[in-house]
Amino acid sequence: MRAGQRLVGFAGLYYGRPRWLRPEQLRRLQLVAAQAAIAVDTRQALGRERGRADVLLAQERTRREFMQIASHELRTPLTVIRGYASLLEEGSLGEMPPAAQRALHTLMDKASEMRGQVERMLLLTRLEDGAAAQQMTELDLRTVVTDAVDRVRPQVALKHGTLHLELAAAPLTVLGDPERLATAVDNLLQNAVKFSAGPPEIEVSGDRADGRVRLVVKDHGIGIPAVARPRLFEKFYRVNDPELNNVGGTGIGLYLVRQVVEGHGGRVEVDSQPGQGSAFEIELPVAVEGPTRA
Ligand code: ADP
């Protein structure tokens, strides 16, 4: 039995007594053998594909587990490094010479960058895992944004930039997972710093209209070419620009932003002018306040 040029098996006929087959009987038998060959070949191919799919699945599981373990294991020592670095910065461990202070700023900056990366890896594995549910609670988005802004301020200061924050006077209550929302806002802020060629000028505003909470992170950085905008929120997508060669990243930040925001029933959009800057806008539904019972 052949499938194309490949021998996939043998079909044998045994008779009690010797006999000759007529040519058309022989042709019929050859036809049956050819059909059996197709069936055997298809089955073997299916088996090979299943084997390959199982190997790929196992590899994917291992990759996810590795990312999860690696990010978990990095998180704890990083917290300690950042803790000691900020003690040094505050002067709690004694006076530091100016050169050491400058080195410390860079150390803090790089530790924050690593923290961002670790948080992104953790969130990515959690989202891909699907098992870890969102921890939804009623929260004031102003707190999430203020904390995120405080986290990014040292990076803005290091690049001699400015960050202007304008939040509504009344609470911006949403039903959300505070950790995931924080990672989303961190990502937008870090991008605003990263993709500004000179000192970053960032404006963050949060308000509420028509039953939606709106958060805008606007920068005056390098902007995003129109062709890149439709793919911006894809996993691992990065704008292919030789000028960006020295800007580090993995292309998962905006993917996570969209996953988180859409997981909260919201949407994220971008408006950008190359050379002038970008504005990312997140909209989330306002949480129904108080008991709705009559
Ligand atoms: P990463 O920052 O790790 O490259 P992201 O998913 O956060 O990944 O962003 C994807 C790409 O979108 C970036 O590589 C960059 O080219 C572009 N981008 C994101 N935010 C901005 C911004 N504020 N200004 C200009 N380009 C941006």
Residues whose N, C-alpha, C, O or C-beta is under 5 A from the ligand:
A	BS01	ADP	N191 A192 F195 G221 G223 I224 L232 Y237 R238 V239 G248 G249 T250 G251 I252 G253 L254 Y255 S278
